[in-house]
Amino acid sequence: MALSSDLDIDPTSEEVLLTFYRRLYPFKQLFKWLNRGPERTEKESRLFPYREFAFTLRNDAYLRYNSYPSDVEMKKHVCLLTPSRFEIGPVYSAQPKDKKTVRPAHFKPEKREVVFDIDMTDYDPIRTCCSDADICRRCWGFIAVAVEVLDTAIRDQFGYTQLLWVYSGRRGIHLWISDQEAFELTDDQRKAMVEYLTVIKNGKEPGKRVNVRFGMKDLPPALKDACQAINNSFDELILQDQDCFGSQEGYETLLSLLPDAKLASRLREKWSDKPDSPSYVKWDEMKAEVKNLKDKNARQIMRNAMEDILLQYAYPRLDAEVSKHRNHLLKAPFCIHPKTGRICVPIDPERIREFDPAKVPTVGQLLAELGGAGSSNTSGEHKDDWQKTSLKPYIEMFEQYANSVQEKQVKMDLSW
């Protein structure tokens, strides 16, 4: 495939997609992950062959209830379809490809990873650098804080350890939790989990969306920890980089969150004389006003309100509906985003602040790297061509994750 420039590549063209799926997509690693190990055959496994895959074709047709006995068969069909993207669904009680011949009562979603979706557009009411589908390194800070808070909460409060964070390819991030206990949760259990972790009610209009005290003075212990983590980033992200209160609209939103009307009025009068003063100056002035309150109870109410403000501006904003039901479909890792051409790559949560969406490999870049490597492989075999490209560290990370899922599954099987 001759390439003149990365910018000349149409990430939705049949030729580009076919080359990508033939030579670069990690079907073997995907199979190992979803099958919880590579050894199980079609007869032995009720996992991968019972897993639903849904495809969006280049003409926007949508094909659901596809399933395959192996990664080899899946790869053949994907190369035949050349979809612009595909999604992963649950493990059903019968093979999805047989849905039309199975009685409805015998076709139900039984298992799937717990998934979470964080979309940057849910931060539009507060971010100041971008809006809508746009994203930059600066507003990625919201995603970074969300990942740090949610990753810690899930590990510490639920005990799950097999967490896979995947960049969506444009403006968000997905989380897959593969622990066996999470894999087998019912819909009601998933709903309870996501409601427990949901603090911010999403919406486009400003106003208070935090209601987590339930009549108590103090935050629940778990949210205390989250609040402390957010406080460590609040100054840099909210007050300086985003300067969320630097405009009149920004500081009016802040004042609307204060329960003390007289204090809010004093600050409004002060800030109206210098509406463009930096956010960190306004925040310090508000803290000084709180400190000077003579009534101890009033001071505590305001300190509680400031904790709520930390949560409202930087706590993870979750798309709850994605997580509640086993039959929900979510885009597979390593798909190509049709708008940006970027690959949906896994991310190390411990290095989330170093991540830059603009530096994620694009399909054009990868195919150019293949051409530069002098490889002419166009067969249906992998030949590990991805090792010659910028995709290598991401697939190695994914393979390590799939291996950890397999190893834990083997230990559980032996314990039985």
N, C-alpha and C positions, 0 to 999 in steps of 0.2 A: 504494500500500500504506500504510494508516494505521498509525502507530506511536504508542503512548502512552508507552512507556519502553523504554530499552535492556534493562532487567531483565525486561521482559515477553516478550522475543523467545525463541522456541525455535529454536536454531540448526540443528535437524534437520527443521524443518517444510518441507513441499513449497513453500509460498509463499515462505518466506525463501530457500531454496536456489535456486529458480527465478529470483528477482529478482537474487540475487548472481551467478549464472552468466550471466544475460542482460546485466547492466549493469556488472558490476565485474570479473569474472575476466579476467585478461590472456591470452586465448587467442592473440592475434597474437604477443605476445612469447614465449610458450611455444613456438609453432611456429618462430619465428626461432631460438631457442636449440637446440631438438632437431633442427631441420633444418639447423643450422649455416649459416643464411642464408635469406632470404625468397624468392629468385628461383627456386629449383628447383621444377619442376612435378612431378606424379605420375610422368610418364614419365622425367624427368631424375633424380629422387632415389630412392635406395635407403635413405633415412634415415627421415624422418617416416612415410611410408606403411608402413614395415616395423617400426615401433616398437609395442611392446605397451603398452596401457593396461588397467588392471584397476579395476573399480568396486565399491565397497561401497554397496549400496542401503539405503534407510531401514528396510527390513524385515530387514536383515543378510544378504541374499542377496549372493553374491560372483560377479562376472562377469569372467572373464579373457579374454585374447586378442582384445581389441578393437583395431582400427587404422583409420586415416582418411587419405584423400588430402590433406587440408588442414585448417587450423584452423577454417575455416567449417563443414565437415562434422562435425568433432569437437564444435564448440559446439552444433550442432543436436542431436546425439545426447545430449550431456551435459544439455542443457535438457529433453530428453524423459525421461531417466532420473532427473534430479535426485538424483544420488548424494550420500550424506553425506560421502564422500571418494573420491579416486581416486589410484591409484599408477602410477608410471612403471616400465616394465620395459626390456628390451634391444631392440636392433635385431636382428631375426631374418633368416634366409636366405630366408624367404618371408613374405608378409604375414600377420600373426597372424590376421586375420579368416578366412583360408583354411586354417587349421590342420587342420580335419577332412578336407579334400580333398587335402592334401599328404602324400606318403609321409614317415613319421617320420624317415628318414635325410636328408631334404631340408629338415627344419624344425629348425634349431639356432640358439641365440643366438650372434651373431657379435660385436657391439660394444655397449658402453654406457659411460657415465661411471663412473669409480671413485667409490664412495660410502663414506662413513663415518657412523656413528651413535653419538652419545654420549648416554646416558640418565642422568638424575640419580639414578635408583633404584640404580645401581651404586655410588653414593657413600653409600648408607645406612649401611654399617658405620662411617663416619667423620663424616658431617655431624651436627650436633647441633640444628639449628634446625627441620628438617622431616624427614619420612620418606615412603616410598611415593610416591604421585602428587603430593604437595604440593611446592610450590616457592616460594621468596621471593627477594627481592633479595639477601639475605645468602648463601644457598647457591648463587645464580647465580655467585658468585665462583669456584666449582669449574669451572663451564663456561667462564668467562672465561679462567682459567689454561689450561685444556685447549685452547681455541681458539688462544691465543697460542703455546703450545708446538707444537701440531700444524701450524698454518699455517706457522710458521717452518721446521719440520723438512721439510715437503713442498716448500716453495719452495727451500730451501737444498740439501737432499740429493737431491731428485729433479728439480729444475729446472722443476716445473710452476708455471704462473702463473695459470691460469684456474680459480680456486677460488670456489665459491659456497656461502656459509654460510647456512643457513635454520633459523630457530627452528621447532621442531616443533609449536608451539601450546599446549604444556602444560609438559613437564618435561625437554626435551632439545633437541638441535641436530643437524642433518644437514649433511654436506659433500658437494658434487658437484664433481668435478674433470673439466673438459671438454677439457683439452688433447688434441690428436689422438693423441699417443703413449699417454696414459692410456686414451683411448677404445678403443684397439685392443689393449690388454693381454689376454693369455689368462687363464684361471682360475688356472693355476699361477703366473703372474707376479703376479696380484693377491694370491694367497695369500702369496707370498714378501714382497710389499710390506707387507701388514698384519702379518705375523709379525715383520718387521723393526721395525715401529713399536709393537708390543705389548710393554709392560713389566709391566703389572699383570694378573694372572690374576683375573678377576672372580669374586665369590662373596660370600655373606652372612656367613660366619664370619670372625672376626679371625685374624690370623696373617700371617707374612711371605709376600708374593706377588711379591717382586722377586728375580729371579735373572738378572742381566745381566752379571756380571763374567767368567764362564766361566774362573775360575782366575786372572784378571789382578788386579793390585792396583788399577789405575785403571779408571774407567769408560771405555767407548768414547768417542771425541771428541764424537760427536753427542749422547750422553747427558750429557756434561759441560756442553754448551751448555744443554740442557734443565734440568739441575740448577741452573745459575746463574739461569736465568729463573724457576724455581720458588722459589729462595731469595729472590728479590726480593719475592715475594708471601707467603712462608711465615709471616712474623711477623704480618702483618695478617690473613690468612685463617685459618690454622690455630691460631696461638697466641692471638690476641686475639678476632677475630670469632666463630669457631667454638669456641674454647677446648676443643680436642679432648682435652686431657689434664687438664682441670679437675676431673674426677670420678675416683673410684677405678677404675671400669671403664675409663675413658680412659687413665689412666696405667699400669694393668696391661697394657693392649694395647701401649703404648709399651715397657714394660720387657721384654715378651716378644720384642721385636725386637732386643734387645741381645745380642751374642755373648759379652760378658763377664759371667758369672754373679755374680762377686763385686761388680762395680760395680753391677749391677742390684739386688743385695741391699742394698747401702748406700743406694741411692736409695729403695728400697721402705721401708726403716726410717725414713728421713728424711721421706718423704712421708706415711707412715701417721699421723704426728703432726699433719699439716696437709693432709688429703686434698683439701680444696677450694681450695688455693692456686692462683692462676692458671697457665695453661699456660706463659706466657712466663717465669714464675719457675722452674718445673720444668725447662724447656728450658735456661735459663741455669745452673741447678745441675748439670744433666747435662754441659754443656759444661765447667764448672769441674772436675768429676770427671775428665773425659777429659784436660784440660790437665795435671792433677796426676799422671797415670799416669807412673811412672818408666820403664817399659819402652817404648822407641821403637816396637817392632813392635805392642805392645798399643794404643798411641795411634793408630797408623795403621789398625788393624783397626776401632777404634771410630769413627774419622772416616769410614771407608768405610761403616760401618753407619749413620751419621747421614745420609750422602748417600742411601743406600737408603731411609731413612725419608722424606726429602724427596720422593723419587719415589713411594713408596707412598701418601703422603697427597695428592699434588697432580698427579701425572702423568696424562694423559688415560686414561680407562677406556673402551676401545673394545669395541663389540659386533662381534667379529671376523667372525662368520658373515655379517653384512650385506655385508661388503666382498669376500669371497672368490670369489663366483660371479656371472657376468654375468646369470644369469636371476633374480637376486634383485630383488624389487619394493620400491620406496621411495615414500613419500607425496610427491605433487607439491607444489611450492611454491604458496602462496596458497590451499591448501585451508582449510576451516573445521574447527577442532577441535570435535567434537560435544559434549564435556564443558564446555569453557571458552567456546566461541564465538569464540575468538581466531583470527586469520588466521596461517597459517604464512608469515611474512615473512622476506625476506633481511636479513642483518645485515652491517654493515661490520666486519671483524675488527679494524680499527684503533681502533674505538670500542666494542669489545665490553664494556668495563667500564662504559660509560654506559648500556648496554641494561638495561631493566627489563621483565621479562615481563608485569607487571601493567599496563603502559601500552601494550601492543600493541593495535591496533584490534580491536574485536569486530565481528561481523557486524551486531549490533543497532545499534551506534554508527554504522557505515557507512551503513546504510539510513536511519537517522534523519538523517544528514547529507545524504543524497540528497533526502529529503523537505524538509529545510530549504533546499536549493538551488532548490526549485521545479521540479525536473525531473519530467516525467511519461512519460519514454521507457520503453515496455515492449516494444518491438520486439526482433527478434533481433540488431540491430546494436549495436555498442559505443557509438558517439557519445562515446567517451572520458569516460564518466560518472565514472570513477575519479579524474579530475583535480579533481573537486569534493569529494573526501573525504580523510580522513586516510591513505588508502592511497597517495596520490600519490607521496610520496618513496620508498616501497618499490618501486612499479612502475617508477619512473624508474631506481632502482638496478638492478633486474632487466633493464630494457631496455638499460641501459649494458653490463651483463654480456653479454647476448645479442649486442649489437653487436660486442663485443670478440671473442667466439667466431667470429662471422661474418667479421670483418676478418682474423683470423688464418687462417681456412680459405681465404679468397680468396687470400691471399698464398701459402699452400701449394699451392693449385691452379695458380696462375700459375707457380710454380717448377717444376712438372712439365712 
